[in-house]
Amino acid sequence: MGDTGEQRQRHRRLTAWHRAEKVLSRSSSNHTLAERLAALAADAGTVHDLGEWTDTYGGGVVAEVERRTANLLDMEDAAFFPTGTMAQQVALRCWAGRTGNPVVALHPLSHPEVHERDALGSVSGLRTAHPTSEPRLPTAEEVRDLPEPFGTLMLELPLRDAGFVLPAWEELEAVVAAARDRDAVVHLDGARLWECGPHLGRSLPEITALADSVYVSFYKSLDGLSGAALAGPATLVEEARTWRHRYGGQLYQQYPAALSALLGLERELPRLPSYVEHAKLVAGTLAEGFAGSGMPWSRVYPAPPHTHQFQVWLPYATEVLDEASLRLAEETGVALFGLWSRAPAGPPGVSVTEVTVASAGLEWTAGDVRDAVAGFVERLT
């Protein structure tokens, strides 16, 4: 395949991010193969005995990830999956069989509706119902008033495409109670559950105690290579392992992903509250910086952020904002924003990007953020 403009732009973007000396977060996609492999080889021995044999269709280090995950979430058991999409498909399929109802109540902006190519219906024969279309989690009243019976209520915590938003703890309890009143089970899409504790004011076991099952990701907030886990009652997880095999998820060996998951649980998980707290400073200063820059309009949402991730909306075309972001990184070594996309709502010409504050972002002061905003706005003209 020949070189294309899109490939050249991607190479330029990755090179700029990789060379940047100051970033708010540095994900696994911002490293070369050599860097990721070297880091895993250097660090894996701190979380697992590398003298053990490699896993074969599970067991070994994969079983250790499952055990650690179940303990952290205070669930009876957990099963490792190669992808979160597969884990969640299997969970919802298993619950449909147990409840006798193929309808899943969820938000229209939830991951299965937006990012899975209608897999719930096409692969598992399930149907979805929407308690609300508002850009937030449903309320207890909306769940109670949903006209169609449903077997499972799926709650994505946080709801990413609405801005990584979370309800208050009391609201979450009420929503779960409303689902119980409808004789439904509750499943949590917890791809980013790890960082929800500070906003909800509860521990991971307290949050998961509300649900019948939960899926968690190891590569998003924990910076693993890949992989996910489905946690819940032992009988459900055992059934899920059968469906995992049927879906093609019984991989021969998964030790690189499993080792990186253990590293994430050991290193990143304890740091997440500090990321959440610092994201508030970054988001607030971004909003102040745009307001004082002469920008005709801007939005940092939610304010303050509910997790260590949030959205920024600006009234420019995506290509204009992408170019300003790249030039800032290339010319100053400061990577403030990643890719921009056309806003899903609002008038034409509005774009949105997601901002993540992680370990590298803790070094940023309010002054650093203001300087970066000034440099970014300067490159818009």
Secondary structure as GFF3:
##gff-version 3
##sequence-region A 1 381
A	DSSP	alpha_helix	5	19	.	.	.	ID=ss1
A	DSSP	beta_strand	22	23	.	.	.	ID=ss2
A	DSSP	three_ten_helix	28	30	.	.	.	ID=ss3
A	DSSP	alpha_helix	33	43	.	.	.	ID=ss4
A	DSSP	three_ten_helix	44	46	.	.	.	ID=ss5
A	DSSP	alpha_helix	60	73	.	.	.	ID=ss6
A	DSSP	beta_strand	77	81	.	.	.	ID=ss7
A	DSSP	alpha_helix	84	99	.	.	.	ID=ss8
A	DSSP	beta_strand	103	105	.	.	.	ID=ss9
A	DSSP	alpha_helix	111	114	.	.	.	ID=ss10
A	DSSP	alpha_helix	119	122	.	.	.	ID=ss11
A	DSSP	beta_strand	127	129	.	.	.	ID=ss12
A	DSSP	alpha_helix	140	145	.	.	.	ID=ss13
A	DSSP	beta_strand	152	156	.	.	.	ID=ss14
A	DSSP	three_ten_helix	160	162	.	.	.	ID=ss15
A	DSSP	alpha_helix	169	181	.	.	.	ID=ss16
A	DSSP	beta_strand	185	190	.	.	.	ID=ss17
A	DSSP	three_ten_helix	193	195	.	.	.	ID=ss18
A	DSSP	alpha_helix	197	200	.	.	.	ID=ss19
A	DSSP	alpha_helix	204	208	.	.	.	ID=ss20
A	DSSP	beta_strand	213	217	.	.	.	ID=ss21
A	DSSP	beta_strand	228	232	.	.	.	ID=ss22
A	DSSP	alpha_helix	234	246	.	.	.	ID=ss23
A	DSSP	alpha_helix	255	263	.	.	.	ID=ss24
A	DSSP	pi_helix	264	268	.	.	.	ID=ss25
A	DSSP	three_ten_helix	269	271	.	.	.	ID=ss26
A	DSSP	alpha_helix	272	291	.	.	.	ID=ss27
A	DSSP	beta_strand	299	301	.	.	.	ID=ss28
A	DSSP	beta_strand	309	314	.	.	.	ID=ss29
A	DSSP	alpha_helix	318	332	.	.	.	ID=ss30
A	DSSP	beta_strand	334	335	.	.	.	ID=ss31
A	DSSP	beta_strand	341	342	.	.	.	ID=ss32
A	DSSP	beta_strand	351	356	.	.	.	ID=ss33
A	DSSP	three_ten_helix	359	363	.	.	.	ID=ss34
A	DSSP	alpha_helix	366	378	.	.	.	ID=ss35
###
